[in-house]
Amino acid sequence: MNEKPLGSIIQGSLSKGLEVRLHADVSVEDMRVGKFLVVRGTRSRFFCLLTDVALGAASQRILANPPSPDDSFLHEVLAGSGTYGTIELSPMLMFTPTDEDKAQTPPPPSTNGKSPLASFEAQTSANLELLPVKTIPAHFSQVFDASEEDFRAVFGWEDDPHRRNFAIGQPLDMDVPVCIDLDRFVERSNGVFGKSGTGKSFLTRLLISGIIRKQAAVNLMFDMHSEYGWEAMREGKEVSTVKGLRQLFPGQVEIYTLDPESTKRRGVRDAQELYLSYDQIEIEDIRLVGQELGLSEASLDNANILYSEYGKSWIIQLLNMSNEDIKMFCQEKQGHAGSIMSLQRKLWRLDSLKYLRTACPHNYIDQILQSLDAGKHVVIEFGSQSNLLSYMLATNMISRRIHASYVKKSEKFLQSKNPQDRPRQLVITIEEAHRFLDSKIVQQTIFGTIAREMRKYFVTLLIVDQRPSGIDNEVMSQVGTRITCLLNDEKDIDAIFTGVSGGQGLRSVLAKLDSKQQALILGHAVPMPVVIRTRAYDQKFYAEIGDTDWEAMPDEEVLAAAKSARADLGF
């Protein structure tokens, strides 16, 4: 461990955090918000997050008459005594060793060929019990930089045989992995947040890669911008791409497309076509896209009358009606002719969606379910059909049916208690999540239901969004793990800490993140909040997960795929 103390605790409280006065030989410029520090109290060790940095002075006279900028001698005289730096710490976890722990000797330099770190990991896994903070260290307790062993004690290591840990990144000032527990991650709904351009898509692809690699769950990804399944554009001036999930895990990932022409132009191999039919659309689906279609409540009320009369074929019957047919229907069923005519005009917009058919001889949703049951991960690409109307309608229709199937499977498992009947844990990834989870419509969407159910039916969400303030507060409070890149809007920052105790101290941490490759992780899958440099999604990562074919792809194929992707995106 690093034995050089950084400062001493001078005051603080459990609710407001600890104030630390830095020692004279420690530069305040080395203290960065989000840093992981350890306080050694009299009986316990406290793992803390640095939340603020400040300057202090022993006397107001020094501030009223500061030394000349050229007087380096006086600067050195005042440093540490007359002037000093302070930092604010928020204690997150504590460890109080028992008599048995104290009696144990440190691991030897080498044991049976194992490194000291491996010996430490084995000892940590068996003996270190981290607890929530219920007290604070005494005055003048010393503060230290967290060591590599501290990080591994708190966040584990990727090769832990007892857990499905996945390295998501590294701390800001060290080259040691920070891991999330994937079993805990997939058992609740989670969110990846950040303003546009902060790397949410790369971070999401990284997380899904970890889930696939560690076999923690099966994934259903609604790929709005065709970024997950096949090659995606890398941000930057030069035209380059990164590998998609199908290329990283060719035998485990299947791609379905709602726009086969766009998918073929991008060079995607073995993508399966996906079509939906009008008789699969229910009132709840229309209500979800009501704002996009410009529907009134009166039109939706009359849609219920049509559904009561015609059942699943209500949309086809409505689109084939003349004005006279509508008037006669309203006279018999007490509907409103004007509202039904308006509904008919608005629903004609659905005819522009390439994937909608009057009838489908093949049930594509059942085919997706069979893939998920077989342990395959499914990416649904939208191509040119990625406008909000198309995206919201298709995702709601497909997810509602898959959720209904999982409810039946879960009920069967509850009755039989046979492990073979247990459904595979499913993670559904959706983008633009605030469109589905807005407080006005969250009760009508299947995604609101899934978010509130937590792990009841073995289905959870991975929501990707740049406007968390648009998500219903009740849903946000159920989000288990939040991985947040830079956010500037105060409402969005407030939303991130909905239902999080001690969130006020973390606000400054979130506001000070870099705009690229930094994120704050907090929640169910990590023992304590931590700021990380996100793991790079590059050739090194491909090799680490066992893929070696990327560099074998000819440069001209990479360039052609990149240009095609840019053309589809309108660049």
C-alpha positions in Angstrom: 0.0 0.0 0.0 1.0 3.6 -0.5 2.2 4.7 2.9 2.5 8.4 2.2 -0.5 10.2 3.9 -2.2 13.0 1.9 -3.9 14.8 4.8 -5.7 14.7 8.1 -9.4 14.7 9.0 -10.2 18.0 10.7 -14.0 17.9 10.8 -17.1 16.5 9.2 -20.3 14.5 9.8 -21.9 11.3 8.6 -24.5 13.2 6.6 -22.4 16.0 5.1 -19.1 14.2 4.6 -15.5 14.7 5.9 -13.2 17.7 5.5 -9.5 16.9 5.1 -6.6 19.3 5.4 -3.9 18.4 3.0 -0.3 18.1 4.2 2.2 20.7 3.2 4.0 18.4 0.7 0.8 17.5 -1.1 -0.3 19.7 -4.0 -4.0 20.6 -4.2 -3.6 20.2 -8.0 -3.2 16.5 -7.6 -6.6 16.2 -6.0 -9.3 15.6 -8.6 -13.1 15.2 -8.0 -14.0 11.5 -8.3 -10.8 10.2 -6.8 -11.0 7.1 -4.6 -9.3 7.6 -1.2 -8.9 5.6 2.0 -9.1 6.9 5.5 -7.5 4.8 8.2 -9.4 5.3 11.4 -8.6 4.0 14.8 -10.4 0.7 14.3 -11.8 0.8 10.8 -10.8 1.7 7.2 -13.1 3.9 5.3 -13.4 3.9 1.5 -14.3 7.4 0.3 -15.0 9.4 -2.8 -13.5 12.9 -3.3 -16.4 15.3 -3.9 -14.9 18.7 -3.7 -11.6 20.6 -3.5 -11.0 24.0 -1.8 -8.3 26.4 -0.7 -8.0 27.6 2.9 -5.9 30.2 4.8 -5.0 30.4 8.5 -5.6 34.2 8.6 -7.7 36.7 6.7 -4.6 39.0 6.8 -2.9 36.7 4.3 -5.8 36.9 1.9 -6.0 40.7 2.4 -2.3 41.2 1.6 -1.2 38.2 -0.5 2.5 37.8 -1.4 3.8 39.0 -4.7 3.7 36.4 -7.5 7.5 36.7 -7.9 8.1 36.0 -4.2 8.6 32.3 -4.3 10.3 32.2 -0.9 7.3 33.6 0.9 5.0 31.2 -1.0 7.1 28.3 0.3 7.0 29.7 3.9 3.2 30.1 3.8 2.5 26.8 2.1 1.1 24.2 4.5 0.8 26.6 7.5 -0.6 29.9 6.4 -2.2 28.6 3.2 -3.3 25.0 2.6 -5.7 22.9 0.5 -8.7 21.1 1.7 -10.8 18.3 0.2 -14.3 17.0 0.9 -14.8 13.2 1.2 -17.9 11.2 1.1 -17.5 7.9 3.0 -19.1 5.0 1.0 -17.9 1.8 2.7 -16.1 0.7 5.8 -14.1 -2.3 6.9 -13.6 -3.2 10.6 -11.1 -6.1 11.0 -12.0 -8.7 13.5 -9.4 -10.3 15.9 -9.1 -13.2 13.4 -8.2 -10.8 10.6 -5.7 -9.0 12.8 -4.0 -12.3 13.7 -3.4 -13.1 10.0 0.1 -12.4 8.6 0.6 -10.7 5.3 1.0 -13.0 2.3 4.5 -14.1 1.4 6.2 -12.8 -1.7 5.3 -16.0 -3.6 3.2 -19.0 -2.7 3.1 -22.0 -5.0 3.9 -19.9 -8.0 1.2 -17.4 -7.3 1.9 -13.7 -7.2 1.5 -11.7 -4.0 -1.5 -10.0 -5.6 -3.2 -13.4 -6.3 -2.6 -14.4 -2.6 -4.1 -11.1 -1.5 -7.1 -11.7 -3.8 -7.7 -15.1 -2.3 -7.5 -13.7 1.2 -9.7 -10.7 0.4 -12.4 -12.9 -1.1 -12.5 -15.0 2.1 -12.1 -12.4 4.8 -12.9 -8.8 3.8 -16.5 -7.9 4.6 -17.4 -4.4 3.4 -20.2 -2.7 5.3 -22.3 0.5 4.8 -20.9 3.5 6.6 -22.5 3.9 10.0 -19.9 6.1 11.7 -17.0 8.3 10.8 -13.2 8.3 11.6 -11.8 10.2 14.5 -10.1 13.7 14.3 -6.7 13.7 12.6 -7.2 10.2 11.0 -4.8 10.0 8.0 -6.0 9.9 4.4 -4.2 7.8 1.8 -4.4 7.2 -1.9 -6.3 4.0 -2.7 -3.9 1.2 -3.6 -4.4 -1.4 -6.2 -5.3 -3.9 -3.4 -8.0 -1.5 -2.2 -9.6 -1.3 -5.6 -9.6 -5.1 -5.9 -10.9 -5.5 -2.4 -13.9 -3.2 -3.2 -14.6 -3.9 -6.9 -13.2 -7.4 -7.3 -11.2 -8.7 -10.3 -12.4 -10.0 -13.6 -11.1 -13.6 -13.1 -12.9 -14.1 -9.8 -14.2 -17.7 -10.1 -17.1 -17.0 -7.7 -18.6 -14.0 -9.5 -19.3 -12.9 -13.1 -17.2 -9.7 -12.8 -16.5 -7.6 -15.9 -14.0 -4.8 -16.1 -15.8 -1.7 -17.3 -12.9 0.8 -17.0 -10.2 2.1 -14.8 -9.9 4.8 -12.1 -8.8 8.2 -13.2 -5.3 8.0 -11.8 -4.4 4.2 -11.8 -4.2 1.3 -14.2 -6.3 -1.2 -12.3 -9.6 -2.6 -13.5 -12.9 -1.5 -12.0 -15.4 -4.3 -12.3 -19.1 -4.6 -12.1 -20.9 -7.7 -10.9 -22.9 -8.8 -14.0 -25.2 -11.1 -12.0 -26.3 -8.1 -10.0 -26.4 -5.9 -13.1 -28.8 -8.0 -15.1 -31.2 -8.8 -12.3 -32.5 -5.2 -12.3 -33.2 -2.6 -14.9 -30.2 -0.3 -15.6 -29.4 2.9 -17.4 -26.6 4.5 -19.5 -27.0 8.3 -19.6 -25.1 11.2 -21.0 -25.5 14.0 -23.4 -24.9 13.5 -27.1 -21.4 12.7 -28.1 -20.2 11.4 -24.7 -19.9 7.7 -25.9 -23.1 6.2 -24.6 -23.3 3.8 -27.6 -19.7 2.6 -27.2 -20.3 2.1 -23.4 -23.5 0.2 -24.1 -21.8 -2.1 -26.7 -19.1 -2.7 -24.1 -21.6 -3.7 -21.4 -23.5 -6.0 -23.8 -20.2 -7.6 -24.8 -19.5 -8.4 -21.2 -22.9 -9.9 -20.7 -22.4 -12.1 -23.7 -18.9 -13.1 -22.8 -19.8 -14.0 -19.2 -23.1 -15.6 -20.2 -25.0 -13.5 -17.6 -28.2 -13.1 -19.7 -29.5 -13.1 -23.2 -29.9 -9.7 -24.9 -32.6 -8.2 -27.1 -31.3 -5.0 -28.6 -33.5 -2.5 -30.5 -30.7 -1.0 -32.6 -32.2 2.4 -33.6 -29.2 3.7 -35.5 -27.6 0.3 -36.6 -24.7 0.6 -34.2 -24.6 -2.6 -32.3 -25.0 -5.6 -34.6 -22.4 -4.9 -37.4 -19.7 -2.3 -37.9 -20.4 1.2 -36.5 -18.7 4.5 -37.1 -15.9 5.6 -34.7 -16.1 9.2 -33.8 -13.3 11.4 -35.2 -12.2 13.1 -38.4 -10.9 9.9 -40.0 -13.3 7.4 -41.5 -13.0 4.2 -39.4 -15.3 1.6 -37.9 -15.4 -0.6 -34.8 -16.5 -4.1 -34.7 -20.1 -5.1 -34.1 -21.4 -7.7 -31.7 -22.2 -10.2 -34.5 -18.5 -10.1 -35.6 -17.2 -10.4 -32.1 -19.6 -13.3 -31.2 -20.5 -14.8 -34.6 -22.1 -17.9 -33.3 -24.0 -16.2 -30.5 -25.6 -13.1 -32.0 -28.3 -12.9 -34.6 -29.3 -9.8 -36.6 -32.9 -9.2 -37.6 -33.7 -6.2 -39.9 -36.8 -4.1 -40.5 -35.1 -2.6 -43.6 -33.4 -5.4 -45.6 -32.2 -3.0 -48.3 -30.3 -0.8 -45.9 -28.8 -3.8 -44.1 -27.5 -5.3 -47.4 -26.0 -1.9 -48.4 -24.0 -1.9 -45.2 -22.6 -5.4 -46.0 -24.2 -7.1 -43.1 -24.1 -10.9 -43.5 -26.8 -13.4 -42.8 -29.3 -10.8 -41.4 -32.9 -12.2 -41.2 -35.8 -10.2 -42.4 -38.5 -9.2 -39.8 -42.1 -8.1 -40.6 -45.0 -7.2 -38.5 -48.7 -7.2 -39.4 -51.6 -4.8 -38.7 -53.5 -7.4 -36.7 -50.6 -7.4 -34.2 -51.2 -3.7 -33.4 -53.2 -3.1 -30.2 -54.7 0.1 -28.8 -51.8 0.4 -26.3 -49.4 0.6 -29.3 -51.4 3.3 -30.9 -51.7 5.3 -27.7 -47.9 5.2 -27.3 -47.4 6.8 -30.7 -50.4 9.0 -30.3 -48.3 12.2 -30.0 -46.3 11.3 -33.1 -49.5 10.6 -35.1 -51.2 13.7 -33.7 -54.1 11.7 -32.2 -56.6 13.1 -29.8 -58.1 11.3 -26.8 -61.5 11.3 -28.6 -59.8 9.3 -31.5 -58.3 6.8 -29.1 -61.7 6.3 -27.4 -63.3 5.6 -30.8 -60.5 3.2 -31.5 -61.7 1.1 -28.6 -65.2 1.0 -30.2 -63.6 -0.3 -33.4 -61.6 -2.9 -31.6 -64.6 -4.1 -29.7 -66.4 -4.6 -33.0 -63.7 -6.0 -35.3 -61.1 -7.4 -32.8 -57.5 -7.7 -34.2 -58.5 -6.7 -37.7 -59.8 -3.3 -36.6 -57.1 -1.2 -38.4 -57.5 -3.1 -41.7 -61.3 -2.7 -41.5 -60.9 1.0 -40.7 -58.5 1.7 -43.5 -60.9 0.1 -46.0 -63.9 2.1 -44.8 -65.4 4.9 -46.9 -66.9 8.0 -45.3 -70.4 6.5 -45.7 -69.3 3.2 -44.0 -67.9 5.2 -41.1 -71.2 7.2 -40.7 -73.3 4.0 -40.8 -70.9 2.4 -38.2 -71.3 5.4 -35.9 -75.1 5.3 -36.1 -75.1 1.6 -35.1 -72.3 1.7 -32.5 -72.6 5.2 -31.2 -69.2 6.3 -32.3 -68.2 9.8 -33.4 -67.8 10.0 -37.2 -65.4 13.0 -37.1 -63.0 11.3 -34.6 -63.0 8.0 -36.6 -62.3 9.8 -39.9 -59.5 11.7 -38.2 -58.2 8.4 -36.8 -58.3 6.9 -40.3 -56.3 9.7 -41.8 -53.6 9.6 -39.2 -53.3 5.8 -39.4 -52.6 6.0 -43.1 -49.1 7.1 -42.1 -48.4 3.6 -41.0 -48.6 2.5 -44.6 -45.2 4.1 -45.1 -43.5 1.7 -42.7 -41.7 -0.9 -44.8 -42.0 -3.7 -42.2 -45.8 -3.6 -41.8 -47.9 -6.1 -43.8 -51.6 -6.7 -44.0 -50.9 -10.3 -42.9 -47.8 -12.2 -42.1 -47.8 -16.0 -42.9 -44.8 -16.4 -40.6 -44.7 -15.4 -36.9 -41.4 -13.5 -36.7 -41.8 -12.7 -33.0 -42.0 -16.4 -32.2 -38.8 -16.9 -34.2 -37.1 -14.3 -32.0 -38.4 -16.0 -28.9 -36.9 -19.3 -30.1 -33.6 -17.7 -30.6 -33.6 -16.2 -27.1 -34.7 -19.5 -25.6 -31.7 -21.1 -27.4 -29.3 -18.6 -25.7 -28.8 -16.5 -28.8 -28.6 -12.7 -28.5 -30.8 -10.8 -30.9 -30.1 -7.4 -32.5 -33.0 -5.8 -34.4 -31.8 -3.2 -36.9 -34.1 -0.4 -38.1 -32.0 1.1 -41.0 -34.0 3.8 -42.7 -37.0 3.0 -40.5 -35.5 4.6 -37.4 -37.8 7.6 -37.1 -39.5 7.9 -33.7 -42.9 6.7 -35.0 -41.5 3.5 -36.5 -39.1 2.8 -33.6 -41.6 3.3 -30.8 -44.3 1.2 -32.6 -42.1 -1.7 -33.4 -40.3 -1.9 -30.0 -43.5 -1.8 -28.1 -45.2 -4.4 -30.2 -42.3 -6.9 -30.1 -41.5 -6.3 -26.4 -45.1 -6.7 -25.3 -45.4 -10.1 -26.8 -42.0 -11.3 -25.6 -42.9 -10.1 -22.1 -46.2 -11.9 -22.2 -44.3 -15.1 -23.2 -41.9 -14.6 -20.3 -44.8 -14.2 -17.8 -46.2 -17.6 -18.9 -42.8 -19.2 -18.6 -42.2 -17.7 -15.1 -45.6 -18.8 -13.9 -44.8 -22.3 -15.1 -41.5 -22.3 -13.3 -43.1 -21.0 -10.1 -45.5 -23.9 -10.2 -43.1 -26.7 -11.2 -40.0 -25.3 -9.4 -38.0 -27.4 -12.0 -34.7 -25.7 -12.8 -35.2 -26.7 -16.5 -38.3 -24.5 -16.6 -36.5 -21.4 -15.4 -36.5 -18.8 -18.1 -33.2 -17.3 -19.3 -32.6 -13.9 -17.8 -33.4 -11.4 -20.6 -32.1 -7.8 -20.9 -33.9 -5.5 -23.4 -31.9 -2.6 -24.7 -33.8 0.5 -25.8 -32.6 3.9 -27.0 -34.5 7.3 -26.6 -35.9 5.7 -23.5 -37.6 8.9 -22.2 -40.0 8.6 -25.2 -41.3 5.3 -23.7 -41.0 6.2 -20.0 -42.4 9.7 -19.9 -44.7 10.1 -16.9 -47.7 10.9 -19.2 -47.5 7.5 -21.1 -45.5 5.3 -18.9 -48.6 3.5 -17.6 -49.5 2.5 -21.2 -46.1 1.1 -22.3 -44.7 -2.4 -21.7 -41.4 -0.8 -20.7 -42.9 1.0 -17.7 -44.3 -2.3 -16.6 -41.0 -4.1 -17.0 -39.1 -1.3 -15.1 -41.5 -1.5 -12.2 -41.5 -5.3 -12.0 -37.8 -5.5 -11.4 -36.7 -9.1 -11.8 -40.2 -10.7 -11.2 -40.5 -12.3 -14.6 -36.7 -12.5 -15.5 -36.9 -9.5 -17.9 -35.1 -6.2 -17.3 -34.2 -3.1 -19.3 -31.0 -1.4 -20.3 -32.2 2.1 -21.1 -29.9 4.4 -23.1 -30.8 8.1 -23.0 -29.5 11.6 -23.1 -32.5 13.2 -21.2 -33.0 11.3 -17.9 -35.2 14.1 -16.7 -37.8 13.0 -19.2 -38.1 9.6 -17.5 -40.8 9.1 -14.9 -39.5 9.5 -11.3 -41.0 6.2 -10.2 -39.2 4.4 -13.0 -35.9 6.2 -12.3 -36.1 5.1 -8.7 -36.2 1.5 -9.8 -33.1 1.8 -12.1 -30.6 -0.5 -10.3 -27.3 0.7 -11.8 -26.7 4.1 -13.4 -23.7 4.6 -15.6 -23.6 8.3 -16.4 -21.4 10.2 -18.7 -21.2 14.1 -18.8 -24.5 15.9 -18.2 -24.9 19.7 -18.1 -28.6 20.2 -17.6 -29.6 20.6 -13.9 -32.8 18.7 -14.3 -31.0 15.8 -15.9 -28.4 15.7 -13.1 -31.2 15.8 -10.5 -32.9 12.9 -12.2 -29.8 10.7 -12.0 -29.8 10.9 -8.2 -33.5 10.2 -7.9 -33.8 7.7 -5.0 -30.1 7.8 -4.2 -29.1 8.5 -0.7 -26.2 11.0 -0.4 -26.7 12.1 -4.0 -26.1 15.8 -3.2 -22.4 15.1 -2.7 -22.1 13.3 -6.0 -23.6 16.1 -8.1 -20.3 18.0 -8.3 -18.5 14.7 -9.3 -20.9 14.3 -12.2 -20.7 17.9 -13.3 -16.9 17.7 -13.5 -16.6 14.7 -15.8 -14.7 15.0 -19.1 -16.8 14.9 -22.2 -15.2 11.7 -23.5 -14.5 8.3 -21.9 -15.4 9.1 -18.4 -18.4 8.0 -16.4 -19.8 7.9 -12.9 -21.1 4.4 -11.9 -23.4 4.0 -8.9 -26.0 1.5 -7.9 -26.7 -2.2 -7.5 -23.8 -3.7 -9.5 -21.0 -1.8 -7.7 -20.3 -1.6 -4.0 -19.9 2.2 -4.0 -20.0 5.0 -6.6 -16.8 5.4 -8.6 -15.6 7.6 -11.5 -13.9 5.6 -14.3 -12.1 6.0 -17.5 -14.2 3.7 -19.6 -12.5 0.7 -21.2 -11.6 1.3 -24.8 -13.6 -0.7 -27.4 -10.7 -1.4 -29.8 -8.4 -4.2 -31.1 -7.0 -4.7 -27.6 -10.5 -5.3 -26.3 -11.3 -7.7 -29.1 -8.2 -9.7 -28.3 -9.0 -9.8 -24.6 -12.4 -11.4 -25.2 -10.8 -13.9 -27.5 -11.4 -12.5 -31.0 -8.5 -12.4 -33.4 -10.1 -11.9 -36.8 -10.6 -8.1 -37.0 -7.2 -7.3 -38.3 -7.5 -10.0 -41.0 -10.3 -8.0 -42.6 -9.0 -6.2 -45.7 -8.6 -2.4 -45.4 -10.7 -1.8 -48.5 -13.6 -3.8 -46.9 -13.4 -1.7 -43.7 -13.4 1.5 -45.7 -16.3 0.5 -47.9 -18.4 -0.5 -44.9 -17.6 2.8 -43.2 -18.6 4.8 -46.2 -21.8 2.9 -46.6 -22.6 3.4 -42.9 -22.0 7.1 -43.2 -24.2 7.3 -46.3 -27.1 5.6 -44.5 -26.7 8.1 -41.6 -26.9 11.0 -44.0 -23.3 12.1 -43.9 
